[in-house]
């Protein structure tokens, strides 16, 4: 796993998700798979570690990484199964290139 952590963004080699420093606030971050949930830098890094782990393959209980994943999701106050579903799909409000992506649930169809 490899994350690139910069002053204003965090990207991953195994995930399309990205974390960005929110404009006008030097301490609030947004992660693309958790839109609308500002977090501190450490939580953004944790969220990106999760996205990286989920993006690198099929995860399930019993795998060596599973207990770590449960710990990371617990740090964010989320469940592991929900996080796998959310982070596995590219559906955030920001993309790697910083462009806004549509966040319209009806656009995805029924």
N, C-alpha and C positions, 0 to 999 in steps of 0.2 A: 504494500500500500504506500502511496506517495501523495501527500498533500503539499500544495504550494501555499504558504502563508505569507502574505504581504501586509503592508500597513493598512490597506483598504479593501482587500479581497482575499478569499480562500478558495482555491480550486482543487480538483481531484483528477487523478489519472483514470479512475474507474467509475466515475459518475458524471453525469451532465449537470449536476447541481453545483451551486456556488453560494458562497456567503459574501455579502458586501456590507461595508460600513455605511450606515444610513447618512444621507447628506444632512449637514447641519448639526450632527451630533457625534462627537468624537468617541462616544462609548457605546452606542447602540448599533447592533448588527442585525441584518435580516438574512435568513437562509432560504433559498428558493423552494425547498420542499416543506417549509414551515412559514408560508407567507403571512404577514400581518402579526407576527409574534417577535417583537424586538427582543434581543438578548445581548448579554455581555460577550466579550471576545472569547472567553473560555467556553461558554455554552455554544457559541458558533463553531468553535473548533470541534467540540464534542459532536455536534450535529453533522459536521462534515466528515468526521471519522466514521460515524454511522452510515452516511451516504456512501462513503468509500467502501466500507465493509459490505453493505448490501449490494452495491454495484459490481462487486467482484465475483458474485456467484450466488447460487441457491443456498440459503442458510436455513437450518432447522435445528430443533432441540437435539442435543447429543453431540453436535459438532464442537470442536475445540474452541472456536470463537464465540459460541453461544453465551457462556457465562459473562464474557466481557461485554457483549452486546446488551445483555440484560442490565449490567451495571451502567453502561453509557445511557441507555434509554431512561433508566431510573433517575439519573442526574438531571434529565430534562423533564421529569414528571410524566413520562409517556410509557406505554406498554410496548414490549418488544414486537409483538405481532402487528400492532398498528403501525409502528415505525417501519417495519419491513414493507408493508403495503404502500405507505406514503413515499418512502425514499426510493423505492424500486421504480417508480413511474415519474417521468419528467413532466411535472405539472406545476412548476412554481411560477412566481410572478416576475422573476428576473432570470436572465440567461447568462451564460458565461461571457458573452460579449457586452453585457450590461444593458442590452435592449429589453424593453418591457415585452412580456409575452401576455397574450390574452388570458384572463383569469375568469372566463365565463363558463360556469358549469354546464349550461344548456348547449353551448357550442359543441360539446363532446357527443351529443345525441342522447337518446333515451337510455 
